Amino acid sequence: MAGVTKRILAAIEGGLGFLAASLLAGLLALVLVAVVLRYLFHFGIVGGEELAIWMHVALIAVGAPLALKGPLAMRLDVFVRSLRGCGRSAAAIGADAFSVVAALVLLFGGTEIMTMLGGISPALGLPEWIRFGFLGAGGLLVLIVLFLNRLIQGHGFSVLLSFGIGTAVYAAVPLLPIETSLPASLFLALVAGLGLLLAAPLPHAFLAAAYVAIAFGGSLPEPAIVSTAVTGMSKFLLLAIPFFLLAGGLLTASGAAGRLVRLAETLVGHRRAGLAQTTLLTSVLFSGASGSSVANAAFGASTFFPELVRNGYAPERAGALIAATSVLDNVIPPSIAFLLLAAATNLSVGPLLVGGFFAGGLMALCLAAAIHLTSAEAATRAPATARERRQAAILAMPALGLGVIVVAGIRFGIVTTTEAAAVAAAYTLMLAVVAKRGTVPLYATFRQAATETAAIGLLIGTAGPFAFLLAVDDIAGLVSQVVNTLGGGAFAVLLLSNVVLLAAGLVLDIGAAILLLGPILLPVAISAGLDPIQFGVIVVVNLMIHGLTPPLGILVFVVGGVTRVPASALFRAVVPYLAALLISLLILISFVLLF
């Protein structure tokens, strides 16, 4: 029986993976064709942008079940790991119950919208309900994949119990209205917090919390929750995320990332702590291509970790260094974090990316100083010759050119952000094809990028209802009142905002924190006379540092997963680098206040 279940699950996941990779490939082709037609023939594809948005929503729905496992699930499992026996089993049942509630909301909320919604898309000539039906189908797929996964793991009774609890909660919420004078957003936060403690996937915790808030007077009924989620992920700008993820993966698959390592080695490998400095400089160079700190952490853990250990670095210190340098990827452009902030706040992407160059450079300098001061590794190799550096630079030029293409294209208005990301993906695909790396790695790269896209896209969508309910209860007004009690000036805003961000980053995924807090804090900053772009850069830098802080620390967990070094040891070893990044944040804040 277990063998049959495994084969069924493998077939479902294989089919979903192929469909997700195909949708991503189709999206890339559609956007690239639109770019070519616009620039060479001065006309576009009728309905092309809307079709791309619909395909993106479909990709998120198809990939959502694939993101149930691993770091893509965005589970805060620190509390659960401290439990033993029955306590851990109970937490796992509770976490799965959250997933069941979220999936049922998607399934039945999407179905209800499909029966209610009329009209035809004028651009595509298709019924409008189809786009909302994608998430309904995604909810059903999540239930199926979750159930089969737990059966294979031998948790048959537990999965039946979690499905029973989740179904009971789902059925009870509309039947048990609870009268209270407290704001619904308070219960929203408490339920989401419970989901986080139980290690439920973060998007599922958000969605279930928004649904349970209905019982406490929440103003979003079930169909509106799904509608808000679909609206949140239906932005053309967000298509840049899968393309940047794909570009980073293809850069590694093509071997071009390895040439960046060689260039960094010729530039700084001869200095004190030369290997550690090479790791840092490679992260800076790789940042200009991938836009994903998680991708850089995985790449650095597999590339540099063995060499660092072989050269005398303690495993935990080597892993901590890799995690710390990976922070730069979501600050130095192209940056997925800045794309999320722009989507949440309507800030211009181009100026944010320029600010990211300055901030990323400052953070890199602070990390370089920390490496120099804390390393016992002496200079052991001769400096590279001018000829060796020149050859390394020439070989690395294709990878280096990627960042220039993206940032220059966006900053000077040659292409939109999404088009620039598509061009970057096509460019790295060409590099991979020329490198003759074969079709299997390319397919795996497309599948991985599609799965990561689904995880991020679902988070963006489920943060929408959460953020809406926070706005209804005027949380931004409450923050503004607190700022006024502190004096109401720029210093008070920066102080309070950074305290809030530092606290939120301890328990929230970076993307979720940007999506939830960006729209709340930015109006307050603008009212205090702060430059919105500078403030946006500070928000991203502050939250990216939390890739290294317990208990969530996603970059630490990614490195730990690849290297098998315990996360607890990595968290202790990362302290000097964390201090360096906090110093860079203080310098940025001082710059904003003084200039």
C-alpha positions as CSV (number, residue, x, y, z in Angstrom):
1,M,0.0,0.0,0.0
2,A,2.8,2.4,0.9
3,G,4.5,1.7,-2.4
4,V,1.3,2.5,-4.4
5,T,0.9,5.8,-2.4
6,K,4.5,6.8,-3.1
7,R,4.0,6.2,-6.8
8,I,0.8,8.2,-6.9
9,L,2.4,11.1,-5.0
10,A,5.5,10.9,-7.3
11,A,3.3,11.0,-10.3
12,I,1.3,14.0,-9.0
13,E,4.3,16.0,-8.0
14,G,6.1,15.1,-11.2
15,G,3.1,16.3,-13.2
16,L,2.8,19.5,-11.2
17,G,6.5,20.2,-11.5
18,F,6.4,19.8,-15.2
19,L,3.3,22.0,-15.5
20,A,4.9,24.7,-13.3
21,A,8.1,24.6,-15.2
22,S,6.1,24.8,-18.5
23,L,4.1,27.8,-17.2
24,L,7.3,29.6,-16.3
25,A,8.8,28.9,-19.7
26,G,5.6,30.1,-21.4
27,L,5.6,33.3,-19.2
28,L,9.2,34.0,-20.2
29,A,8.5,33.4,-23.9
30,L,5.4,35.7,-23.8
31,V,7.2,38.6,-22.2
32,L,10.2,38.3,-24.4
33,V,8.0,38.2,-27.6
34,A,6.2,41.3,-26.3
35,V,9.5,43.1,-25.8
36,V,10.7,42.2,-29.3
37,L,7.4,43.3,-30.9
38,R,7.4,46.6,-29.1
39,Y,10.9,47.6,-29.8
40,L,11.3,46.2,-33.3
41,F,7.8,46.6,-34.8
42,H,6.3,49.1,-32.4
43,F,3.2,47.2,-31.5
44,G,2.3,44.8,-28.7
45,I,0.4,41.6,-28.0
46,V,-3.3,42.4,-27.4
47,G,-4.1,41.2,-23.9
48,G,-0.5,40.0,-23.4
49,E,0.0,41.6,-20.0
50,E,-3.3,40.3,-18.7
51,L,-2.5,36.8,-20.0
52,A,0.9,36.9,-18.3
53,I,-0.8,37.8,-15.0
54,W,-3.3,35.0,-15.3
55,M,-0.5,32.5,-16.1
56,H,1.4,33.8,-13.0
57,V,-1.7,33.1,-10.8
58,A,-2.0,29.6,-12.4
59,L,1.7,29.0,-11.7
60,I,1.3,29.9,-8.0
61,A,-1.7,27.6,-7.7
62,V,0.1,24.7,-9.4
63,G,3.3,25.2,-7.5
64,A,1.7,25.7,-4.0
65,P,1.6,21.9,-3.2
66,L,5.2,21.5,-4.2
67,A,6.2,24.2,-1.6
68,L,4.9,22.2,1.3
69,K,8.3,20.8,2.1
70,G,11.7,22.3,2.9
71,P,12.6,26.0,3.4
72,L,10.0,27.1,0.8
73,A,7.3,26.2,3.3
74,M,8.5,29.1,5.5
75,R,7.9,27.3,8.8
76,L,9.1,28.7,12.1
77,D,10.0,25.4,13.7
78,V,12.2,26.6,16.6
79,F,9.5,26.1,19.2
80,V,8.5,22.7,17.8
81,R,12.1,21.4,17.8
82,S,12.2,22.0,21.6
83,L,9.3,19.6,22.1
84,R,9.5,15.9,22.5
85,G,7.2,12.9,21.9
86,C,3.5,13.7,22.2
87,G,4.1,17.5,22.3
88,R,5.8,17.5,18.9
89,S,3.1,15.2,17.4
90,A,0.4,17.5,18.7
91,A,2.2,20.5,17.2
92,A,2.5,18.8,13.8
93,I,-1.3,17.9,13.9
94,G,-2.1,21.6,14.7
95,A,0.2,22.9,11.9
96,D,-1.5,20.5,9.4
97,A,-4.9,21.7,10.6
98,F,-3.8,25.3,9.7
99,S,-2.9,24.1,6.2
100,V,-6.3,22.3,5.9
101,V,-8.2,25.4,6.9
102,A,-6.2,27.5,4.4
103,A,-6.7,25.0,1.6
104,L,-10.4,24.8,2.3
105,V,-10.7,28.6,2.2
106,L,-8.9,28.6,-1.2
107,L,-11.1,25.7,-2.5
108,F,-14.5,26.8,-1.4
109,G,-13.8,30.5,-1.4
110,G,-12.6,30.2,-5.0
111,T,-15.6,28.1,-5.9
112,E,-18.0,30.6,-4.5
113,I,-16.4,33.4,-6.4
114,M,-16.6,31.3,-9.6
115,T,-20.4,31.0,-9.1
116,M,-20.9,34.6,-8.2
117,L,-18.6,36.4,-10.7
118,G,-19.8,37.3,-14.1
119,G,-18.2,39.2,-16.9
120,I,-15.7,38.6,-19.6
121,S,-12.1,39.8,-19.7
122,P,-12.1,42.4,-22.5
123,A,-8.5,41.7,-23.3
124,L,-8.6,37.9,-23.4
125,G,-12.3,37.2,-24.1
126,L,-12.3,34.7,-21.3
127,P,-14.7,34.5,-18.3
128,E,-13.3,36.4,-15.3
129,W,-14.0,33.6,-12.9
130,I,-11.2,31.4,-14.4
131,R,-8.4,33.4,-12.7
132,F,-10.1,33.0,-9.3
133,G,-10.7,29.3,-10.0
134,F,-6.9,28.7,-10.3
135,L,-6.5,29.2,-6.5
136,G,-9.5,27.0,-5.8
137,A,-7.8,24.2,-7.7
138,G,-4.6,25.0,-5.9
139,G,-6.4,24.5,-2.5
140,L,-7.6,21.1,-3.6
141,L,-4.1,20.0,-4.7
142,V,-2.6,21.1,-1.4
143,L,-5.1,18.9,0.5
144,I,-4.3,15.9,-1.8
145,V,-0.5,16.3,-1.6
146,L,-0.6,17.0,2.2
147,F,-2.7,13.8,2.8
148,L,-0.5,11.6,0.6
149,N,2.7,12.9,2.2
150,R,1.5,12.2,5.7
151,L,0.4,8.6,4.7
152,I,3.8,7.9,3.3
153,Q,5.4,9.1,6.5
154,G,3.3,6.7,8.4
155,H,1.1,9.3,10.1
156,G,-2.3,8.0,8.9
157,F,-4.1,8.6,12.2
158,S,-2.5,12.0,12.7
159,V,-3.5,13.2,9.2
160,L,-7.1,12.1,9.8
161,L,-7.1,14.0,13.0
162,S,-5.6,17.2,11.5
163,F,-8.1,17.0,8.6
164,G,-10.9,16.6,11.1
165,I,-9.8,19.5,13.3
166,G,-9.2,21.8,10.2
167,T,-12.6,20.9,8.7
168,A,-14.4,21.5,12.1
169,V,-12.7,24.9,12.5
170,Y,-13.6,25.8,8.9
171,A,-17.2,24.8,9.4
172,A,-17.6,26.5,12.8
173,V,-16.3,30.0,12.0
174,P,-19.4,31.3,10.1
175,L,-21.7,29.6,12.6
176,L,-20.2,31.0,15.8
177,P,-19.9,34.8,15.7
178,I,-18.2,36.1,18.9
179,E,-19.2,39.5,20.2
180,T,-16.3,41.5,21.3
181,S,-15.2,45.2,21.5
182,L,-11.6,44.3,20.6
183,P,-10.4,44.9,17.1
184,A,-10.5,41.9,14.7
185,S,-6.9,42.5,13.8
186,L,-5.9,41.5,17.4
187,F,-7.4,38.0,17.0
188,L,-5.9,37.9,13.5
189,A,-2.4,38.4,14.9
190,L,-3.0,35.9,17.7
191,V,-4.2,33.1,15.4
192,A,-1.4,33.8,13.0
193,G,1.0,33.7,15.9
194,L,-0.3,30.4,17.0
195,G,0.2,29.0,13.5
196,L,3.8,30.2,13.5
197,L,4.4,28.6,16.9
198,L,3.1,25.3,15.6
199,A,5.3,25.6,12.5
200,A,2.5,25.9,10.0
201,P,3.6,27.3,6.6
202,L,3.5,31.1,6.9
203,P,1.1,31.7,4.0
204,H,-1.3,29.1,5.5
205,A,-1.1,30.7,8.9
206,F,-1.9,34.1,7.3
207,L,-4.9,32.7,5.3
208,A,-6.3,30.7,8.2
209,A,-6.0,33.7,10.5
210,A,-7.8,36.0,8.1
211,Y,-10.6,33.4,7.9
212,V,-10.9,32.9,11.7
213,A,-11.1,36.7,12.1
214,I,-14.5,36.5,10.5
215,A,-15.8,35.1,13.8
216,F,-14.5,38.1,15.7
217,G,-16.0,40.7,13.3
218,G,-13.5,40.6,10.5
219,S,-14.8,42.6,7.6
220,L,-13.6,40.2,4.9
221,P,-16.0,37.3,4.1
222,E,-14.5,34.1,2.7
223,P,-14.9,34.9,-1.0
224,A,-13.4,38.4,-0.4
225,I,-10.4,36.8,1.3
226,V,-9.7,34.7,-1.9
227,S,-10.4,37.7,-4.1
228,T,-8.0,39.9,-2.1
229,A,-5.3,37.2,-2.3
230,V,-5.7,36.9,-6.1
231,T,-5.7,40.7,-6.5
232,G,-2.5,40.9,-4.5
233,M,-0.7,38.5,-6.7
234,S,-2.1,39.9,-10.0
235,K,0.5,42.6,-10.6
236,F,2.6,42.6,-13.7
237,L,5.6,43.9,-11.7
238,L,5.6,40.6,-9.7
239,L,6.5,38.7,-12.8
240,A,10.0,40.0,-12.3
241,I,10.4,37.7,-9.3
242,P,10.2,34.3,-11.2
243,F,12.5,35.7,-13.9
244,F,15.2,36.9,-11.4
245,L,15.0,33.5,-9.6
246,L,15.4,31.7,-12.9
247,A,18.3,34.0,-13.9
248,G,20.1,33.2,-10.7
249,G,19.6,29.4,-11.1
250,L,20.7,29.5,-14.8
251,L,23.8,31.5,-13.9
252,T,24.9,28.6,-11.7
253,A,23.8,26.0,-14.2
254,S,25.8,27.7,-17.0
255,G,29.0,27.7,-14.9
256,A,29.2,31.5,-15.2
257,A,28.9,31.8,-11.4
258,G,32.2,29.8,-11.1
259,R,33.9,32.4,-13.2
260,L,32.8,35.1,-10.7
261,V,34.5,33.0,-8.0
262,R,37.8,33.0,-10.0
263,L,37.6,36.7,-10.6
264,A,37.1,37.4,-6.9
265,E,40.0,35.1,-6.0
266,T,42.4,37.0,-8.3
267,L,41.3,40.3,-6.7
268,V,41.4,39.6,-3.0
269,G,42.6,36.0,-2.6
270,H,46.1,37.1,-1.7
271,R,45.1,39.2,1.3
272,R,44.7,38.3,4.9
273,A,41.7,36.0,5.2
274,G,41.9,35.8,1.5
275,L,39.5,32.9,1.1
276,A,36.9,34.5,3.4
277,Q,37.3,37.8,1.5
278,T,36.9,35.9,-1.8
279,T,33.6,34.5,-0.5
280,L,32.4,38.0,0.3
281,L,33.4,39.5,-3.0
282,T,31.8,36.6,-4.9
283,S,28.6,37.3,-3.0
284,V,28.8,41.0,-4.1
285,L,29.4,40.0,-7.7
286,F,26.7,37.2,-7.6
287,S,24.3,39.8,-6.1
288,G,24.3,41.7,-9.4
289,A,22.8,38.7,-11.1
290,S,20.5,36.6,-8.9
291,G,18.5,38.9,-6.7
292,S,17.9,36.0,-4.3
293,S,19.8,35.7,-1.0
294,V,18.5,32.1,-0.6
295,A,20.0,31.2,-4.0
296,N,23.3,32.8,-3.0
297,A,23.3,31.0,0.3
298,A,22.8,27.6,-1.3
299,F,25.5,28.3,-3.9
300,G,28.0,29.6,-1.4
301,A,27.4,26.6,1.0
302,S,28.1,24.1,-1.8
303,T,31.0,26.1,-3.4
304,F,32.9,27.7,-0.5
305,F,32.1,25.7,2.6
306,P,34.4,22.7,1.8
307,E,37.3,25.0,0.9
308,L,36.9,27.1,4.0
309,V,36.9,24.0,6.2
310,R,39.8,22.5,4.4
311,N,41.8,25.8,5.1
312,G,41.3,25.6,8.8
313,Y,38.0,27.4,9.4
314,A,35.7,25.8,11.9
315,P,32.6,24.4,10.2
316,E,30.2,26.7,12.1
317,R,32.3,29.8,11.3
318,A,32.6,28.9,7.6
319,G,28.8,28.4,7.5
320,A,28.2,31.7,9.4
321,L,30.4,33.6,6.9
322,I,28.5,32.2,3.9
323,A,25.1,33.1,5.5
324,A,26.2,36.6,6.4
325,T,27.6,37.4,2.9
326,S,24.4,36.1,1.3
327,V,22.4,39.0,2.9
328,L,23.8,41.2,0.2
329,D,21.9,39.6,-2.6
330,N,18.6,41.1,-1.6
331,V,20.1,44.6,-1.2
332,I,22.5,44.9,-4.2
333,P,20.3,45.1,-7.3
334,P,18.5,43.3,-8.8
335,S,16.7,42.7,-5.5
336,I,13.5,40.7,-5.0
337,A,13.1,42.4,-1.7
338,F,12.9,45.8,-3.4
339,L,10.4,44.4,-5.9
340,L,8.2,43.3,-3.0
341,L,8.5,46.7,-1.4
342,A,7.6,48.5,-4.6
343,A,4.6,46.2,-5.2
344,A,3.3,46.9,-1.6
345,T,3.9,50.6,-1.5
346,N,3.9,51.8,-5.2
347,L,7.4,53.2,-4.8
348,S,9.5,53.5,-8.0
349,V,11.8,50.5,-8.5
350,G,14.6,52.3,-10.3
351,P,15.5,54.7,-7.4
352,L,15.2,51.9,-4.9
353,L,17.7,49.8,-6.9
354,V,20.2,52.8,-7.0
355,G,19.8,53.1,-3.2
356,G,20.5,49.4,-2.9
357,F,23.8,49.8,-4.6
358,F,24.9,52.3,-2.0
359,A,23.6,50.3,1.0
360,G,24.9,47.0,-0.3
361,G,28.4,48.5,-0.8
362,L,28.4,49.9,2.7
363,M,27.3,46.5,4.1
364,A,30.0,44.8,2.1
365,L,32.7,47.1,3.5
366,C,31.5,46.5,7.1
367,L,31.6,42.7,6.5
368,A,35.1,43.0,5.0
369,A,36.3,44.8,8.2
370,A,34.7,42.2,10.4
371,I,36.3,39.4,8.4
372,H,39.7,41.1,8.7
373,L,39.4,41.7,12.4
374,T,38.1,38.2,13.4
375,S,40.2,36.0,11.1
376,A,43.4,34.3,12.0
377,E,44.0,33.2,8.4
378,A,47.2,34.9,7.2
379,A,48.0,35.7,3.6
380,T,49.4,32.5,2.1
381,R,49.3,33.0,-1.6
382,A,51.0,35.4,-4.0
383,P,49.0,38.2,-5.6
384,A,47.6,37.3,-9.0
385,T,49.4,38.8,-12.0
386,A,47.8,41.5,-14.1
387,R,47.4,39.0,-16.9
388,E,45.6,36.5,-14.6
389,R,43.2,39.2,-13.4
390,R,42.6,40.4,-16.9
391,Q,41.8,36.9,-18.1
392,A,39.5,36.2,-15.1
393,A,37.7,39.5,-15.8
394,I,37.2,38.6,-19.4
395,L,35.8,35.2,-18.6
396,A,33.5,36.7,-15.9
397,M,32.3,39.5,-18.2
398,P,29.1,37.7,-19.3
399,A,28.0,37.2,-15.7
400,L,29.0,40.8,-14.7
401,G,27.1,42.2,-17.7
402,L,23.9,40.8,-16.4
403,G,23.6,43.2,-13.5
404,V,24.5,46.1,-15.7
405,I,21.8,45.1,-18.3
406,V,19.1,44.9,-15.6
407,V,19.9,48.0,-13.5
408,A,20.7,50.3,-16.5
409,G,17.7,49.1,-18.4
410,I,15.4,49.9,-15.5
411,R,17.0,53.1,-14.4
412,F,17.1,54.7,-17.8
413,G,13.6,53.6,-18.7
414,I,14.7,51.4,-21.6
415,V,12.6,48.5,-20.3
416,T,10.2,47.9,-17.4
417,T,11.3,46.0,-14.4
418,T,9.5,42.8,-15.5
419,E,10.9,43.1,-19.0
420,A,14.4,43.6,-17.7
421,A,14.0,40.5,-15.5
422,A,12.8,38.5,-18.6
423,V,15.8,39.7,-20.6
424,A,18.1,38.7,-17.7
425,A,16.5,35.2,-17.7
426,A,16.9,34.8,-21.4
427,Y,20.5,36.0,-21.3
428,T,21.4,33.4,-18.6
429,L,19.5,30.8,-20.5
430,M,21.6,31.5,-23.6
431,L,24.7,31.2,-21.4
432,A,23.5,27.8,-20.1
433,V,22.7,26.5,-23.6
434,V,26.1,27.7,-25.0
435,A,27.8,26.0,-22.1
436,K,26.1,22.7,-23.2
437,R,25.0,21.7,-19.7
438,G,22.3,19.5,-21.0
439,T,18.5,19.6,-20.8
440,V,18.1,17.9,-17.3
441,P,19.8,20.7,-15.3
442,L,17.9,23.3,-17.3
443,Y,14.6,21.6,-16.6
444,A,15.5,21.2,-12.9
445,T,16.4,24.9,-12.8
446,F,13.1,25.9,-14.4
447,R,11.2,23.6,-11.9
448,Q,13.0,25.0,-8.9
449,A,12.5,28.6,-9.9
450,A,8.8,27.9,-10.6
451,T,8.4,26.2,-7.1
452,E,10.1,29.2,-5.4
453,T,7.9,31.5,-7.4
454,A,4.8,29.7,-6.1
455,A,5.9,29.9,-2.5
456,I,6.7,33.6,-2.7
457,G,3.6,34.4,-4.8
458,L,1.3,32.6,-2.3
459,L,2.9,34.6,0.5
460,I,2.2,37.8,-1.3
461,G,-1.4,36.8,-2.0
462,T,-2.1,35.7,1.6
463,A,-0.5,38.8,3.0
464,G,-3.1,40.8,1.2
465,P,-6.1,39.9,3.4
466,F,-3.9,40.2,6.5
467,A,-2.7,43.7,5.5
468,F,-6.3,44.8,4.5
469,L,-7.6,43.9,8.0
470,L,-4.7,45.7,9.6
471,A,-5.6,48.8,7.5
472,V,-9.3,48.5,8.5
473,D,-8.3,48.8,12.2
474,D,-6.1,51.7,11.3
475,I,-2.8,50.2,12.6
476,A,-1.0,52.9,10.7
477,G,-2.9,55.6,12.6
478,L,-1.8,53.9,15.9
479,V,1.8,53.9,14.8
480,S,1.4,57.6,13.9
481,Q,0.1,58.4,17.4
482,V,3.0,56.7,19.0
483,V,5.4,58.7,16.8
484,N,3.7,61.9,17.8
485,T,4.1,61.1,21.5
486,L,7.9,60.7,20.8
487,G,8.0,64.1,19.2
488,G,6.8,63.4,15.7
489,G,10.1,64.2,13.9
490,A,12.3,62.2,11.6
491,F,14.4,60.8,14.4
492,A,11.3,59.5,16.2
493,V,10.0,57.8,13.1
494,L,13.3,56.2,12.3
495,L,13.7,55.0,15.9
496,L,10.2,53.5,16.2
497,S,10.3,52.0,12.7
498,N,13.6,50.3,13.2
499,V,12.5,49.0,16.6
500,V,9.3,47.6,15.0
501,L,11.2,46.1,12.1
502,L,13.8,44.5,14.3
503,A,11.1,43.0,16.5
504,A,8.9,41.8,13.6
505,G,11.9,40.4,11.7
506,L,12.5,37.9,14.6
507,V,9.2,36.1,13.9
508,L,8.2,37.1,10.4
509,D,9.6,36.0,7.1
510,I,11.4,38.9,5.4
511,G,8.9,39.0,2.5
512,A,5.9,38.9,4.8
513,A,7.4,41.7,7.0
514,I,7.9,43.9,3.9
515,L,4.4,43.3,2.6
516,L,2.7,43.9,6.0
517,L,4.8,46.7,7.5
518,G,5.9,48.6,4.4
519,P,2.4,50.1,3.7
520,I,2.0,50.9,7.4
521,L,5.3,52.6,8.1
522,L,5.9,54.5,4.8
523,P,3.1,57.0,5.2
524,V,4.3,57.8,8.7
525,A,7.8,58.4,7.4
526,I,6.6,60.6,4.6
527,S,4.5,62.7,7.0
528,A,7.7,63.2,9.1
529,G,9.5,64.6,6.0
530,L,11.7,61.5,5.3
531,D,12.6,60.7,1.7
532,P,10.5,57.6,0.8
533,I,13.2,55.9,-1.2
534,Q,15.8,56.3,1.5
535,F,13.3,55.0,4.1
536,G,12.5,52.1,1.8
537,V,16.2,51.1,1.6
538,I,16.4,51.2,5.4
539,V,13.4,48.9,5.7
540,V,14.9,46.4,3.3
541,V,18.4,46.5,5.0
542,N,16.8,46.2,8.5
543,L,14.7,43.1,7.5
544,M,17.5,41.4,5.5
545,I,19.7,41.4,8.5
546,H,17.0,39.1,10.0
547,G,18.1,36.4,7.6
548,L,20.8,35.8,10.3
549,T,18.8,36.1,13.6
550,P,17.0,33.4,15.5
551,P,14.5,32.0,15.6
552,L,13.6,32.3,11.9
553,G,17.0,33.1,10.3
554,I,16.2,31.6,6.9
555,L,19.8,32.1,5.5
556,V,21.2,30.3,8.5
557,F,18.8,27.4,8.0
558,V,19.5,27.2,4.3
559,V,23.3,27.0,4.9
560,G,22.7,24.5,7.8
561,G,20.6,22.3,5.5
562,V,23.3,22.2,2.8
563,T,26.3,21.8,5.2
564,R,24.7,19.8,8.0
565,V,26.0,22.2,10.6
566,P,23.5,22.7,13.4
567,A,21.6,26.0,13.2
568,S,22.3,26.7,16.9
569,A,26.1,26.6,16.2
570,L,25.7,28.9,13.2
571,F,23.6,31.4,15.1
572,R,26.4,31.7,17.7
573,A,29.2,32.0,15.1
574,V,27.4,34.6,13.0
575,V,27.4,37.2,15.9
576,P,30.5,39.2,14.6
577,Y,29.1,39.5,11.1
578,L,25.6,40.4,12.5
579,A,27.3,43.2,14.5
580,A,29.0,44.5,11.4
581,L,25.7,44.6,9.5
582,L,23.9,46.4,12.4
583,I,26.7,49.0,12.3
584,S,26.1,49.5,8.6
585,L,22.4,50.0,9.4
586,L,23.2,52.7,12.0
587,I,25.4,54.4,9.4
588,L,22.6,54.4,6.9
589,I,20.2,55.9,9.5
590,S,22.7,58.6,10.4
591,F,23.1,59.4,6.8
592,V,19.4,59.8,6.3
593,L,19.1,62.1,9.4
594,L,22.1,64.2,8.5
595,F,21.5,64.6,4.8
